[in-house]
Amino acid sequence: MPERLILKADAIHRWNGRKRGRTLLKTYVGQLLLTERRLVHLSSGGNGIARGVAMVLLGAVPGVVGTTVTLGDAAKGGVDWVIGKLRDRDTDTVQISAEQLAVEGTLSLPLESIEDVGLTVKMLTMHLWIVTRTPEGEMREYTFSDQLTMPDGRLWEQAIPAARTALMAG
């Protein structure tokens, strides 16, 4: 079933825990999506390092890493912008397949399960962290960032709780 897409970021790494790891070896890289119903990290199945090394060895120059596409005009403020996106019926949609969700490292978090969201900024780095509650009541934490920063991190920090609130309000 198609879902309304609010935000999308490519080449985003995911770590387990609230802190960003010091290396990219224990991560999964993929696309981070915020829809009207959930936050999804569609993993490529690995950490992206082997692909990067292969491109360097082959002499290929990779494109921009960690680009973010914000859908619509986010300049008017995160919360108002998200509410507008949720009301707009002519917005972009995404269909997430069972095959995509089955890839190792993929994460699908219903917005209702998200307990807390924050952005940690340290010197030149920035990462987004999420705290969720499993159906069994267990707390889980995840961190998202590209290789150095979370593109449009402040917008993600505002958009996730706004989308959750809109979903819960029905």
N, C-alpha and C positions, 0 to 999 in steps of 0.2 A: 504494500500500500504506500503510495507516495506521501512524503512528509514535507511540510514547508521548511525550507532551508533559511536559517537566520544568519549564520556565520560559517565560514569555511577557511581553513588554513592548511597549506601543503607543507610537507617535509617537517612535520612536528614529531619530536621524540617523546616517548612516555616512559616514566620511571614509576616503580611502585614505591610509595612513601611520599611524605610531604616535601622532602628535600630533593633537589636536583642532584643527580649523581655527578661525580667528578669525571667520569668517562662516558663515552657513548656505547661502550661494549655491552652494558647490561640494559639496553633500551630496545624499544621497538619504534621504528620510524613509520610514519604514515600520514594520513589525512585526518584532521580534526574537524568534526562537523557538529554544529549546534542546530538542532531542528526544534520544531514546536513541541516535541515529546521527549527528546533525549539528547544526550551528549555522546557522540560516537567517535572513537579513534579507530579508523580503518587501517590496520597494520599491513605493511608490505610483507610481513613474515620474518623480518630481520631488522638489523640496526642500521642498514644503509651504508656501512663502512666498506664492505666488499665491493659494492657498486662504485663508490667513490674512488677506491684504490684502482679498480679496473679502468675507470675513465682517465685517471692520471697516467696510468701505464700506457694506455692507447693514445694519449695525447689529446683526448677530447676535453673541451672546456665546458664544465657544467654551467647551466643557466643560473638564475638567481635562486638561492637556497632560502627556503622558509618564507616564500611570498605568501601574503594573506590577501584574500579577496573578501571584502566586506560588501555585502549585498545591499545596495541603497545608500542613502546619505546618512552616515553615522555621525555627522558633525553636530546635529541638533541635540545630542546627548544620548547616552546608552539606554537608559530605561525608556524614555519616550520613543526612541528609535525602535527598540524591540517590540513595544506594544503596537506601534504602527505596522511593523512587519507581520505581527501575528494577526492583525485585523485585515491586512491587504490580501485579498483572495487571488490577485494576479501576480503573485511573487514566484520566485524560482522554487522548484520542488526537487526532491532527491528520492530515489528508490534504493533502499539498502537491502541487498539480497542475503539469503541464508548462507550462500557460498562466501560472500564477503565477511560475514560475521564469524565464519568458521576458521578464518585464517589465524594462525598462531599470533598471539599478541593483540588481537582486536579486542576492543572494550566497548560495550554498549551500556550506558548508565541512564536509566529512566530519570527524568528530571525530579520526580517525587523522591527519589532515593538520595539526592544531593543535599547534604546537611550544611555544608559550608564551602565557600569559595574564597580564594585570596590570591594576591599577587605579591611575590617577594622580589624586591629590587635590591641588588647588591652590586655596587660599582657599575660595571658595564654589562651586567647580566640581569635577566628578568625571567621569572618562571611563574606559571599559573599552577596553583594547587587546588585540589578538589578533595573533600571528605564526603564519603557516601556511607549509607547504611544498607547492608545486605538484607534480604528478606528474613534471614535468621536473627537479625539485630546486631550483627557484627559490624564494626566500623572499619572502613578501608580508606586509604589515602593514595592519591595519584598526583604526579607532577607532569606538566607539559611545557615544552619549550622547543625552539629550533636549536641549532648548535650553540647559540649564545643568549638569545632573548626570546620572549614570547611576542610575536608580531601583533600589534594592536591589543596588547595585554590588558590595558585599562578597559577597553570595550568588552573583551571577553569577561572580565571580572564583573562588569555591570550587567551584561546581557544574559548570563546564565541564571542569576537569581531572578531577573525580570521575567525571563521565559518560564521559570519554575512557578513564580507567583501567578502569572497569567494562566498557566495550565491548571493550577490548583483552584483558581477562582472560577474556572469552568467556562 
